[in-house]
């Protein structure tokens, strides 16, 4: 399991997965939007996951992907957002 607290705009929890991962996002969004994104290569162009944009509350999303997954936070001021990525073998 990987956990990171975002306190500014940017990317968190870039991780290569083979099939499935659970992503949870909770805390203060600071008026911004957290997006779950995926890509085939770590340095490639990331695309947003369908229904993976969050602006408030505690959220969980199961991502089915063979490649890299990350969470991007943009448009925020003074966020404190806990992002966790957990693989099935860690549950």
C-alpha positions as semicolon CSV with decimal commas, in nm:
position;residue;x (nm);y (nm);z (nm)
1;X;0,000;0,000;0,000
2;X;0,119;0,350;-0,084
3;X;-0,016;0,656;0,097
4;X;0,071;1,020;0,025
5;X;-0,077;1,345;0,155
6;X;-0,102;1,615;-0,112
7;X;-0,056;1,967;0,026
8;X;-0,020;2,135;-0,316
9;X;-0,125;2,083;-0,676
10;X;0,057;1,805;-0,859
11;X;0,076;1,430;-0,907
12;X;0,086;1,163;-0,641
13;X;0,115;0,788;-0,618
14;X;0,248;0,699;-0,962
15;X;0,253;0,320;-0,955
16;X;0,272;0,043;-1,212
17;X;-0,012;-0,208;-1,180
18;X;-0,088;-0,530;-1,368
19;X;-0,463;-0,551;-1,340
20;X;-0,653;-0,396;-1,052
21;X;-0,585;-0,136;-0,783
22;X;-0,801;0,039;-0,526
23;X;-0,750;0,416;-0,509
24;X;-0,891;0,611;-0,215
25;X;-0,893;0,990;-0,184
26;X;-1,006;1,180;0,126
27;X;-0,948;1,503;0,311
28;X;-0,955;1,870;0,220
29;X;-0,954;1,935;-0,155
30;X;-0,887;2,309;-0,118
31;X;-1,133;2,392;-0,396
32;X;-0,944;2,172;-0,643
33;X;-1,018;1,855;-0,836
34;X;-0,842;1,522;-0,784
35;X;-0,835;1,303;-1,093
36;X;-0,734;0,940;-1,122
37;X;-0,528;0,898;-1,439
38;X;-0,368;0,606;-1,627
39;X;-0,094;0,565;-1,886
40;X;0,087;0,283;-2,065
41;X;0,432;0,423;-1,977
42;X;0,539;0,625;-1,672
43;X;0,659;0,920;-1,881
44;X;0,379;0,909;-2,140
45;X;0,056;1,106;-2,167
46;X;-0,183;1,025;-1,884
47;X;-0,558;1,010;-1,949
48;X;-0,840;1,062;-1,699
49;X;-1,029;0,755;-1,575
50;X;-1,405;0,766;-1,639
51;X;-1,588;0,879;-1,324
52;X;-1,251;0,937;-1,155
53;X;-1,283;1,312;-1,081
54;X;-1,347;1,414;-0,720
55;X;-1,389;1,755;-0,553
56;X;-1,502;1,665;-0,201
57;X;-1,564;1,384;0,044
58;X;-1,407;1,044;0,083
59;X;-1,392;0,849;-0,240
60;X;-1,281;0,505;-0,355
61;X;-1,236;0,377;-0,708
62;X;-1,130;0,039;-0,842
63;X;-0,902;0,084;-1,143
64;X;-0,864;-0,200;-1,395
65;X;-0,550;-0,127;-1,595
66;X;-0,222;-0,280;-1,704
67;X;0,021;0,012;-1,683
68;X;0,069;0,314;-1,462
69;X;-0,187;0,486;-1,239
70;X;-0,160;0,818;-1,054
71;X;-0,371;1,087;-0,890
72;X;-0,347;1,447;-1,012
73;X;-0,465;1,742;-0,802
74;X;-0,524;2,076;-0,979
75;X;-0,691;2,408;-0,901
76;X;-0,654;2,380;-0,525
77;X;-0,546;2,620;-0,252
78;X;-0,426;2,479;0,082
79;X;-0,532;2,116;0,026
80;X;-0,461;1,831;0,263
81;X;-0,563;1,528;0,063
82;X;-0,476;1,171;0,159
83;X;-0,428;0,949;-0,147
84;X;-0,388;0,572;-0,106
85;X;-0,324;0,306;-0,370
86;X;-0,368;-0,055;-0,270
87;X;-0,311;-0,366;-0,481
88;X;-0,530;-0,679;-0,437
89;X;-0,241;-0,876;-0,286
90;X;-0,218;-0,614;-0,009
91;X;-0,585;-0,634;0,094
